[in-house]
């Protein structure tokens, strides 16, 4: 793992390492420190990829270039271009799975599109949440599930973003969808 101190350093790194992972985080923030520790642990276990990190307390010119407004955010670069963003703290096993999938997959076919950043806000008793998750699973859409009954901060952030308290709610690349709006979800995820 190597620290980056500027966008210029990232550009240079991408010239020599076009397939790269970059963790943007804010040292001292609980979520960011969690993400950094688990990212580092996973990076030690998966060889063959390039791992970088940047602390937004010190580096001010990387996250605006990629419209990153929240940290921690893990950026995946392929061929020198960003193709995926994974937000939040995840267990090191989840990071490891991401890295292994990236390292051991020969490459995307020409008709594949970059993965979407999908977060599903749920509660355990919500039947529509289950329907939504089954729909995403049926179309092999990767998503992060947030149980708002157990995470008050996530619940408050969800309400701030959508203005609604009910679940399910889905964040697809920054666009909030309240309820199970199959047509809109399919359109945003390019599901035919």
DRENMIMAR-687833 format. One record per residue (C-alpha): x, y, z; residue number from 1; chain. Coordinates in nm, 2 decimals. Layout:
N
ATOM       c1       c2       c3   rolum   sedo
ATOM        X        Y        Z     NUM      A
...
! end
This chain:
192
ATOM       c1       c2       c3   rolum   sedo
ATOM     0.00     0.00     0.00       1      A
ATOM     0.13     0.34    -0.09       2      A
ATOM     0.01     0.69     0.02       3      A
ATOM    -0.07     0.95    -0.24       4      A
ATOM    -0.03     1.32    -0.17       5      A
ATOM    -0.18     1.48    -0.48       6      A
ATOM    -0.39     1.42    -0.79       7      A
ATOM    -0.06     1.45    -0.99       8      A
ATOM     0.08     1.15    -0.80       9      A
ATOM    -0.24     0.96    -0.87      10      A
ATOM    -0.21     1.04    -1.25      11      A
ATOM     0.15     0.92    -1.25      12      A
ATOM     0.05     0.60    -1.06      13      A
ATOM    -0.23     0.53    -1.31      14      A
ATOM     0.02     0.56    -1.60      15      A
ATOM     0.23     0.28    -1.46      16      A
ATOM    -0.05     0.09    -1.28      17      A
ATOM    -0.37     0.13    -1.48      18      A
ATOM    -0.55    -0.13    -1.28      19      A
ATOM    -0.55     0.01    -0.93      20      A
ATOM    -0.75     0.05    -0.60      21      A
ATOM    -0.75     0.39    -0.41      22      A
ATOM    -0.91     0.44    -0.07      23      A
ATOM    -1.01     0.80     0.01      24      A
ATOM    -1.06     0.84     0.38      25      A
ATOM    -1.05     1.09     0.66      26      A
ATOM    -0.81     0.99     0.94      27      A
ATOM    -0.97     1.03     1.28      28      A
ATOM    -1.32     0.95     1.16      29      A
ATOM    -1.46     0.62     1.30      30      A
ATOM    -1.59     0.49     0.97      31      A
ATOM    -1.28     0.60     0.78      32      A
ATOM    -1.04     0.45     1.03      33      A
ATOM    -1.24     0.12     1.01      34      A
ATOM    -1.23     0.12     0.63      35      A
ATOM    -0.85     0.20     0.63      36      A
ATOM    -0.77    -0.09     0.88      37      A
ATOM    -0.98    -0.34     0.69      38      A
ATOM    -0.85    -0.22     0.35      39      A
ATOM    -0.49    -0.26     0.46      40      A
ATOM    -0.57    -0.61     0.61      41      A
ATOM    -0.73    -0.72     0.28      42      A
ATOM    -0.46    -0.57     0.06      43      A
ATOM    -0.19    -0.77     0.25      44      A
ATOM    -0.38    -1.09     0.16      45      A
ATOM    -0.43    -1.04    -0.21      46      A
ATOM    -0.12    -1.00    -0.43      47      A
ATOM    -0.12    -0.89    -0.79      48      A
ATOM    -0.31    -0.56    -0.75      49      A
ATOM    -0.20    -0.20    -0.68      50      A
ATOM    -0.33    -0.04    -0.36      51      A
ATOM    -0.31     0.33    -0.28      52      A
ATOM    -0.47     0.55    -0.02      53      A
ATOM    -0.51     0.92     0.04      54      A
ATOM    -0.62     1.11     0.35      55      A
ATOM    -0.86     1.39     0.26      56      A
ATOM    -0.73     1.59     0.56      57      A
ATOM    -0.40     1.62     0.36      58      A
ATOM    -0.50     1.57     0.00      59      A
ATOM    -0.76     1.82    -0.13      60      A
ATOM    -0.74     1.77    -0.51      61      A
ATOM    -0.83     1.40    -0.57      62      A
ATOM    -1.19     1.36    -0.44      63      A
ATOM    -1.33     1.66    -0.64      64      A
ATOM    -1.19     1.52    -0.96      65      A
ATOM    -1.41     1.22    -0.92      66      A
ATOM    -1.71     1.39    -0.76      67      A
ATOM    -1.65     1.21    -0.43      68      A
ATOM    -1.84     1.39    -0.15      69      A
ATOM    -1.83     1.13     0.12      70      A
ATOM    -1.55     0.92     0.27      71      A
ATOM    -1.45     0.65     0.31      72      A
ATOM    -1.48     0.57    -0.06      73      A
ATOM    -1.29     0.30    -0.24      74      A
ATOM    -1.22     0.38    -0.60      75      A
ATOM    -1.15     0.10    -0.86      76      A
ATOM    -0.95     0.20    -1.17      77      A
ATOM    -0.93    -0.01    -1.48      78      A
ATOM    -0.72     0.09    -1.77      79      A
ATOM    -0.65     0.42    -1.59      80      A
ATOM    -1.02     0.51    -1.57      81      A
ATOM    -1.24     0.49    -1.26      82      A
ATOM    -1.50     0.21    -1.30      83      A
ATOM    -1.64     0.16    -0.96      84      A
ATOM    -1.69     0.32    -0.62      85      A
ATOM    -1.75     0.13    -0.29      86      A
ATOM    -1.86     0.35    -0.01      87      A
ATOM    -1.83     0.30     0.37      88      A
ATOM    -1.65     0.06     0.60      89      A
ATOM    -1.66    -0.31     0.51      90      A
ATOM    -1.51    -0.61     0.68      91      A
ATOM    -1.17    -0.71     0.54      92      A
ATOM    -1.32    -1.02     0.40      93      A
ATOM    -1.55    -0.81     0.18      94      A
ATOM    -1.26    -0.60     0.06      95      A
ATOM    -1.07    -0.92    -0.01      96      A
ATOM    -1.35    -1.05    -0.21      97      A
ATOM    -1.36    -0.73    -0.42      98      A
ATOM    -0.99    -0.75    -0.48      99      A
ATOM    -0.99    -1.12    -0.57     100      A
ATOM    -1.27    -1.07    -0.81     101      A
ATOM    -1.08    -0.79    -0.97     102      A
ATOM    -0.74    -0.97    -0.97     103      A
ATOM    -0.86    -1.30    -1.10     104      A
ATOM    -1.12    -1.19    -1.36     105      A
ATOM    -0.96    -1.19    -1.70     106      A
ATOM    -1.15    -0.87    -1.79     107      A
ATOM    -1.49    -0.74    -1.88     108      A
ATOM    -1.64    -0.82    -2.22     109      A
ATOM    -1.69    -0.53    -2.45     110      A
ATOM    -2.07    -0.52    -2.38     111      A
ATOM    -2.03    -0.51    -2.00     112      A
ATOM    -2.08    -0.18    -1.83     113      A
ATOM    -1.90    -0.05    -1.51     114      A
ATOM    -2.07    -0.16    -1.19     115      A
ATOM    -2.32     0.08    -1.03     116      A
ATOM    -2.29     0.20    -0.67     117      A
ATOM    -2.61     0.06    -0.51     118      A
ATOM    -2.71     0.09    -0.15     119      A
ATOM    -3.04    -0.06    -0.02     120      A
ATOM    -3.19     0.08     0.30     121      A
ATOM    -3.40    -0.18     0.47     122      A
ATOM    -3.55    -0.31     0.80     123      A
ATOM    -3.58    -0.68     0.89     124      A
ATOM    -3.97    -0.67     0.89     125      A
ATOM    -4.01    -0.50     0.55     126      A
ATOM    -4.16    -0.74     0.29     127      A
ATOM    -4.10    -0.49     0.00     128      A
ATOM    -3.73    -0.48     0.11     129      A
ATOM    -3.71    -0.86     0.05     130      A
ATOM    -3.88    -0.82    -0.29     131      A
ATOM    -3.63    -0.55    -0.39     132      A
ATOM    -3.33    -0.75    -0.28     133      A
ATOM    -3.46    -1.06    -0.47     134      A
ATOM    -3.50    -0.85    -0.78     135      A
ATOM    -3.14    -0.72    -0.75     136      A
ATOM    -3.01    -1.07    -0.68     137      A
ATOM    -3.20    -1.21    -0.98     138      A
ATOM    -3.02    -0.96    -1.21     139      A
ATOM    -2.67    -1.01    -1.04     140      A
ATOM    -2.66    -0.65    -0.91     141      A
ATOM    -2.41    -0.60    -0.63     142      A
ATOM    -2.55    -0.39    -0.35     143      A
ATOM    -2.47    -0.29     0.00     144      A
ATOM    -2.76    -0.34     0.25     145      A
ATOM    -2.80    -0.10     0.54     146      A
ATOM    -3.05    -0.20     0.82     147      A
ATOM    -3.17     0.14     0.93     148      A
ATOM    -3.34    -0.01     1.24     149      A
ATOM    -2.98    -0.08     1.37     150      A
ATOM    -2.80     0.22     1.23     151      A
ATOM    -2.95     0.55     1.35     152      A
ATOM    -2.70     0.77     1.17     153      A
ATOM    -2.77     0.59     0.84     154      A
ATOM    -3.14     0.63     0.90     155      A
ATOM    -3.10     1.00     0.96     156      A
ATOM    -2.88     1.04     0.65     157      A
ATOM    -3.14     0.85     0.44     158      A
ATOM    -3.42     1.08     0.56     159      A
ATOM    -3.20     1.39     0.48     160      A
ATOM    -3.13     1.27     0.13     161      A
ATOM    -3.49     1.15     0.03     162      A
ATOM    -3.71     1.34     0.28     163      A
ATOM    -3.89     1.01     0.35     164      A
ATOM    -3.87     0.77     0.64     165      A
ATOM    -4.02     0.45     0.48     166      A
ATOM    -3.82     0.16     0.34     167      A
ATOM    -3.71     0.02     0.11     168      A
ATOM    -3.51     0.31    -0.03     169      A
ATOM    -3.24     0.26    -0.29     170      A
ATOM    -2.94     0.48    -0.37     171      A
ATOM    -2.82     0.42    -0.72     172      A
ATOM    -2.51     0.63    -0.80     173      A
ATOM    -2.65     0.91    -0.58     174      A
ATOM    -3.01     0.89    -0.70     175      A
ATOM    -3.26     0.80    -0.43     176      A
ATOM    -3.56     0.58    -0.50     177      A
ATOM    -3.83     0.55    -0.24     178      A
ATOM    -4.02     0.22    -0.24     179      A
ATOM    -3.98    -0.06    -0.50     180      A
ATOM    -4.01     0.13    -0.82     181      A
ATOM    -3.92    -0.15    -1.05     182      A
ATOM    -3.93     0.06    -1.37     183      A
ATOM    -3.70     0.33    -1.24     184      A
ATOM    -3.46     0.08    -1.08     185      A
ATOM    -3.44    -0.11    -1.40     186      A
ATOM    -3.38     0.21    -1.60     187      A
ATOM    -3.10     0.33    -1.37     188      A
ATOM    -2.93    -0.01    -1.36     189      A
ATOM    -2.98    -0.08    -1.73     190      A
ATOM    -3.18    -0.39    -1.66     191      A
ATOM    -3.37    -0.50    -1.97     192      A
! end
